Amino acid sequence: MSPSQHVLTLSCPNRPGIVAAVATTIFEHGGNIREAQQYDDTESRRFLARITLDHPEDRLDAEALRAALEEVGQRFVMALSFRDRARVRRVMVMVSKFDHCLADILYRWRIGELPMELVGIISNHPREGYTGLDFGDVPFHHLPVTRQTKMEQEAEVWRLVRESGAELVVLARYMQVLSDGLAAKLAGRCINIHHSFLPGFKGARPYHQAHARGVKLIGATAHFVTADLDEGPIIEQDVERVSHADTPDDLIRQGRDIERRVLSRALRWWLEDRVLLNGSRTVVFRD
């Protein structure tokens, strides 16, 4: 068996000596760097990195190394995370009527492509409406919402997130706009998926609007949720060409496929500690 691995991510103001200090600390604790990716953002003057490491004899004293890395972090004003890759992350999924993204997440999770603990599914629609999906033992929470009950419903959502220990919330086509308050509580740990047209169309029936304008590209965007609707830091995007012969139903079908794969990629990269926030943008250390 290969040694157990840990992953270190860090972000800090850029200055000389960061790589040397981190690498030396890992070496002094018997760590062996297996992979290292770094990015020097000359605009924000920040340095970001992702490092995977192990011990050649699988005897890494992780807590001692963690304490030493935190000392380095204090010296360089560093935001860092140090995680045993064997510890899977806890994820809550929220969904509305359209279940294609949820179905894709469930499938990829069951075959091991998304290494996570699925702690629950929250929907504003009843479970009986998802006739083609097998939730197994995953807790399902039906939380209907109206304009009058939005605050109470979101309070229950927040309670479930806290009590389940969810580290990430995925809006898998959850068609309710989160309040500014809930978006702030989930800052940096809530991912959304939505269509992205060139040009953009907002409001009802976007695929029909796009068809009426004769668009030639459709796509999808996965991003972190902020109080600004659909304007959070972008994690992943993809597009496909369409033609004059495509009907609105064709665009919807193709759009579902793009949304599924874009959201699953963004989720997998987050689970693997590949997504680092960098102000209003992200740095994604792709595999």
VOKEFI-819452 format. One record per residue (C-alpha): residue in three letters; x, y, z. Coordinates in steps of 0.1 Angstrom, whole numbers, padded with zeros to 4 digits, always signed. Each point is the difference from the previous one (the first is absolute). Layout:
<pts>
AlaXYZ...
</pts>
This chain:
<pts>
Met+0000+0000+0000Ser+0012+0035-0007Pro+0005+0023+0030Ser-0030+0021+0011Gln+0001+0035-0014His-0008+0035+0013Val-0008+0031-0020Leu+0012+0035+0009Thr-0015+0031-0015Leu+0011+0035+0008Ser-0006+0036-0010Cys+0019+0031+0012Pro+0016+0033-0011Asn+0029-0008-0023Arg+0035+0005+0013Pro+0033-0019-0003Gly+0006-0031+0021Ile-0035-0015+0000Val+0008-0032-0020Ala+0032-0005+0019Ala-0016+0003+0034Val-0028-0024-0008Ala+0022-0025-0018Thr+0025+0000+0029Thr-0027-0005+0026Ile-0014-0030-0019Phe+0036-0014-0004Glu+0008+0005+0037His-0031-0021+0010Gly+0009-0028-0024Gly-0025+0010-0026Asn+0004-0009-0037Ile-0015+0024-0025Arg-0019-0019-0027Glu-0015+0028-0020Ala+0003+0038+0002Gln-0019+0027-0019Gln+0003+0037+0006Tyr-0011+0033-0014Asp+0014+0035+0004Asp-0028+0024-0007Thr+0018+0032-0010Glu-0032+0020+0000Ser-0010-0007+0036Arg+0036-0007+0011Arg-0011-0032+0016Phe+0016-0034+0000Leu-0021-0032-0001Ala+0010-0036+0000Arg-0012-0036+0003Ile+0024-0027+0013Thr-0006-0037+0005Leu+0024-0019+0022Asp+0005-0032+0019His+0027-0018+0020Pro+0021-0027-0018Glu-0007-0024+0029Asp-0035+0012+0007Arg+0011+0013+0034Leu-0009+0037-0004Asp-0007+0018+0033Ala-0028+0021-0016Glu-0008+0020+0032Ala+0036+0010+0005Leu+0003+0010-0036Arg-0033+0019+0002Ala+0012+0020+0030Ala+0033+0008-0018Leu-0018+0011-0031Glu-0023+0023+0020Glu+0031+0017+0014Val+0012+0006-0036Gly-0035+0012-0008Gln+0001+0026+0028Arg+0034+0012-0013Phe-0013+0005-0035Val-0036+0011+0009Met-0012-0032-0018Ala-0034-0015-0003Leu+0006-0038-0001Ser-0017-0033+0001Phe+0017-0034+0008Arg-0022-0030-0006Asp+0004-0038+0001Arg-0013-0010-0035Ala-0016-0031+0016Arg-0024+0023+0019Val-0029+0006-0024Arg-0018+0033+0000Arg-0036+0003+0011Val-0024+0014-0027Met-0037+0012+0000Val-0018+0003-0033Met-0030+0023-0007Val-0023-0006-0029Ser-0033+0012-0015Lys-0021-0015-0027Phe+0027-0007-0026Asp+0020-0030+0012His+0025-0007-0027Cys+0030+0015+0020Leu-0011-0019+0031Ala-0003-0033-0019Asp+0035+0005-0014Ile+0015+0008+0034Leu-0017-0031+0015Tyr+0014-0022-0027Arg+0035+0013+0001Trp-0001-0002+0038Arg-0011-0036+0000Ile+0027-0011-0024Gly+0027+0018+0020Glu+0007+0028-0024Leu-0010+0026+0026Pro+0016-0011+0033Met-0022+0016+0025Glu-0026-0007+0028Leu-0034+0011-0013Val-0016+0012+0032Gly-0033+0010-0014Ile-0022+0013-0028Ile-0022+0031+0005Ser-0028+0007-0025Asn-0029+0024-0001His-0019-0028-0018Pro-0012-0032+0015Arg+0020-0032-0002Glu-0027-0018-0020Gly+0007+0023-0029Tyr+0034-0016-0007Thr-0014-0033-0012Gly+0031-0009-0020Leu+0026+0005+0028Asp+0011-0024+0027Phe+0011+0020+0031Gly+0008-0031+0020Asp+0007+0009+0036Val+0009+0036-0008Pro-0023+0023+0022Phe-0025+0019-0021His-0015+0032+0014His-0030+0016-0016Leu+0000+0037+0008Pro-0027+0018-0020Val+0004+0037-0003Thr-0021+0030-0008Arg+0007+0037+0001Gln-0016+0002+0034Thr+0019-0030+0014Lys+0034+0005-0016Met+0018+0011+0032Glu-0014-0029+0020Gln+0009-0025-0027Glu+0035+0014-0003Ala+0004-0002+0038Glu-0008-0037-0003Val+0025-0004-0029Trp+0027+0016+0022Arg-0009-0023+0029Leu+0004-0031-0022Val+0033+0012-0014Arg+0014+0006+0035Glu-0014-0032+0016Ser+0012-0022-0029Gly+0035+0015+0001Ala-0002+0008-0037Glu+0032+0016-0013Leu-0015+0008-0034Val-0035+0007-0013Val-0007-0007-0037Leu-0029+0017-0017Ala-0008-0026-0026Arg-0025+0021-0019Tyr-0016+0013+0032Met-0022+0027-0015Gln-0004+0022+0031Val+0021+0030+0005Leu+0018-0001+0033Ser-0004+0030+0023Asp+0030+0022+0006Gly+0002-0013+0035Leu+0002-0037-0009Ala+0024+0008-0029Ala+0023+0017+0025Lys-0001-0030+0024Leu+0009-0023-0029Ala+0027+0022-0014Gly+0027-0021-0016Arg-0018-0033+0005Cys-0030+0001-0023Ile+0002-0008-0037Asn-0027+0008-0025Ile-0006-0009-0037His-0018+0020-0026His-0002+0004-0037Ser+0024+0025-0017Phe-0010+0013-0034Leu+0018+0023-0023Pro-0017+0025+0001Gly-0016-0005+0034Phe-0037-0005+0006Lys-0015+0003+0035Gly-0035-0007+0012Ala-0025-0026-0012Arg+0006-0024-0028Pro+0036+0009-0008Tyr+0004-0027-0026His-0030+0013-0019Gln+0014+0035+0002Ala+0033-0013-0014His-0017-0019-0028Ala-0019+0031-0009Arg+0033+0020-0003Gly+0017-0028-0020Val+0029-0006+0024Lys+0028-0021-0013Leu+0016-0008+0034Ile-0016-0013+0032Gly+0017-0010+0032Ala+0000-0003+0038Thr+0019+0015+0029Ala+0007-0014+0035His+0009+0027+0025Phe+0001+0008+0037Val-0032+0015+0013Thr+0000+0037+0011Ala-0026+0025+0008Asp+0003+0012-0037Leu-0021-0024-0020Asp+0020-0022-0023Glu+0031+0022+0003Gly+0021-0019+0025Pro+0036-0012-0006Ile-0001-0024-0030Ile+0014-0035+0004Glu-0008-0016-0034Gln-0017+0007-0033Asp-0007-0018-0032Val-0017+0007-0033Glu-0014-0017-0031Arg-0007+0012-0034Val-0037+0000-0012Ser-0016+0008-0033His-0030+0015-0016Ala-0015-0034-0003Asp-0001-0006+0038Thr-0034+0004+0016Pro-0005+0014+0036Asp-0004-0036+0011Asp+0034-0009-0016Leu+0016+0029+0019Ile-0015-0011+0032Arg+0012-0036-0005Gln+0035+0011-0009Gly+0000+0025+0029Arg-0008-0028+0025Asp+0030-0019-0012Ile+0023+0030+0004Glu-0014+0008+0034Arg+0006-0035+0013Arg+0036-0003-0010Val+0010+0036+0010Leu-0015-0005+0035Ser+0015-0034+0005Arg+0035+0013-0010Ala-0003+0030+0024Leu-0012-0023+0028Arg+0028-0026-0006Trp+0027+0027-0001Trp-0013+0015+0033Leu+0000-0034+0016Glu+0036-0004-0010Asp+0010+0034+0014Arg+0008+0013-0035Val-0022+0032+0003Leu+0014+0030+0018Leu-0018+0033+0004Asn+0020+0030-0012Gly-0021+0031+0006Ser-0028+0001-0026Arg+0016-0028-0020Thr+0012-0036+0006Val+0032-0018-0006Val-0007-0036-0011Phe+0030-0024+0001Arg-0014-0025-0025Asp+0012-0036-0001
</pts>
